[in-house]
Amino acid sequence: MVTLRPMTEAEYEPYMRLLREDYARERAESGDTPIEEEREASERQIAGLLQQGLHTPAHLFWSVVAPPDTAIGALWVQVDEAKKRAFIYDINLREDQRGQGGLRPPDARGAGG
């Protein structure tokens, strides 16, 4: 069973590097722009959103954890308490952990779901 726990400082920087690169690659592919240009744009946008990094108010970061205590992914959410809503910026699961069914509800795993 996987769980969530607050992301650590040691996990944050590697996650941010992966996030910036993935975001830049998606933008370059969808906009037919050079990857270097999109890397710069990605860096600016994310830095603007997360001015205090891991400790930016209203932004929450969790590690997706599998037993015994192995981080296999991440979740980034912005919470607007005044408006009672949240926005998921990113859900990421390590490539080697995808497609194994571990994130499906227990009752769906044996039912072909």
C-alpha positions as CSV (number, residue, x, y, z in Angstrom):
1,M,0.0,0.0,0.0
2,V,1.3,3.5,-0.8
3,T,1.0,6.5,1.5
4,L,1.8,10.1,1.4
5,R,4.2,12.0,3.6
6,P,5.5,15.6,3.5
7,M,8.3,15.9,1.0
8,T,11.8,16.4,2.5
9,E,14.3,19.1,1.5
10,A,16.5,16.2,0.1
11,E,13.6,15.1,-2.1
12,Y,12.6,18.5,-3.2
13,E,15.5,19.6,-5.5
14,P,15.6,16.3,-7.5
15,Y,11.8,16.5,-7.9
16,M,12.1,20.1,-9.1
17,R,14.7,19.2,-11.7
18,L,12.5,16.5,-13.1
19,L,9.4,18.7,-13.0
20,R,11.1,21.6,-14.8
21,E,12.5,19.2,-17.5
22,D,9.2,17.4,-18.0
23,Y,7.3,20.6,-18.2
24,A,9.8,22.1,-20.7
25,R,9.6,19.0,-22.9
26,E,5.8,19.0,-22.9
27,R,5.7,22.7,-23.9
28,A,8.4,22.2,-26.6
29,E,6.5,19.3,-28.1
30,S,3.1,20.9,-28.0
31,G,4.2,24.4,-29.1
32,D,6.9,23.3,-31.6
33,T,9.4,25.6,-29.9
34,P,13.1,24.8,-29.1
35,I,13.6,22.9,-25.9
36,E,16.2,25.5,-24.6
37,E,13.6,28.2,-24.9
38,E,11.1,26.1,-23.0
39,R,13.6,25.2,-20.3
40,E,14.0,28.9,-19.6
41,A,10.3,29.5,-19.6
42,S,9.7,26.6,-17.3
43,E,12.3,27.8,-14.9
44,R,10.8,31.3,-14.8
45,Q,7.2,30.1,-14.4
46,I,8.0,27.6,-11.6
47,A,10.3,30.1,-9.8
48,G,7.5,32.6,-9.9
49,L,5.0,30.2,-8.4
50,L,7.4,28.9,-5.7
51,Q,9.2,31.9,-4.5
52,Q,10.0,30.2,-1.2
53,G,10.6,26.8,-2.7
54,L,9.3,23.9,-0.6
55,H,8.1,26.4,2.0
56,T,6.0,28.6,-0.3
57,P,2.7,29.4,1.5
58,A,-0.4,27.5,0.2
59,H,1.7,25.0,-1.8
60,L,2.0,21.5,-0.4
61,F,4.4,18.8,-1.5
62,W,4.1,15.2,-0.6
63,S,6.2,12.2,-1.5
64,V,4.3,9.1,-2.6
65,V,5.8,6.3,-0.5
66,A,5.9,2.5,-0.8
67,P,7.0,0.2,2.0
68,P,9.3,0.2,3.8
69,D,9.8,4.0,3.3
70,T,10.8,4.4,-0.4
71,A,9.7,7.5,-2.2
72,I,8.3,6.4,-5.6
73,G,6.6,9.6,-6.6
74,A,5.4,13.1,-5.7
75,L,2.3,15.2,-5.4
76,W,2.2,19.1,-5.6
77,V,-1.0,20.9,-4.6
78,Q,-1.9,24.5,-4.1
79,V,-4.6,25.0,-1.5
80,D,-6.8,28.2,-1.4
81,E,-8.4,27.9,2.0
82,A,-10.4,31.1,1.5
83,K,-12.1,29.8,-1.6
84,K,-12.2,26.2,-0.2
85,R,-10.5,24.7,-3.3
86,A,-7.2,23.1,-4.3
87,F,-5.4,22.8,-7.6
88,I,-3.1,19.8,-8.4
89,Y,-0.1,21.1,-10.2
90,D,1.7,17.7,-10.5
91,I,1.3,14.0,-9.8
92,N,4.4,12.1,-10.6
93,L,5.3,8.4,-10.2
94,R,8.7,7.0,-11.0
95,E,8.8,5.3,-14.4
96,D,9.7,1.9,-12.8
97,Q,6.6,2.1,-10.6
98,R,4.0,2.7,-13.3
99,G,1.5,0.1,-14.5
100,Q,1.8,-2.1,-11.4
101,G,-1.7,-1.4,-10.0
102,G,-0.3,-0.3,-6.6
103,L,-2.2,3.0,-6.7
104,R,-5.6,1.6,-7.5
105,P,-8.1,1.0,-4.7
106,P,-7.6,-2.4,-3.1
107,D,-11.0,-3.6,-4.3
108,A,-10.1,-2.8,-7.9
109,R,-6.8,-4.7,-8.0
110,G,-8.3,-8.1,-8.2
111,A,-11.2,-7.2,-10.4
112,G,-9.2,-6.5,-13.5
113,G,-9.6,-2.7,-12.9
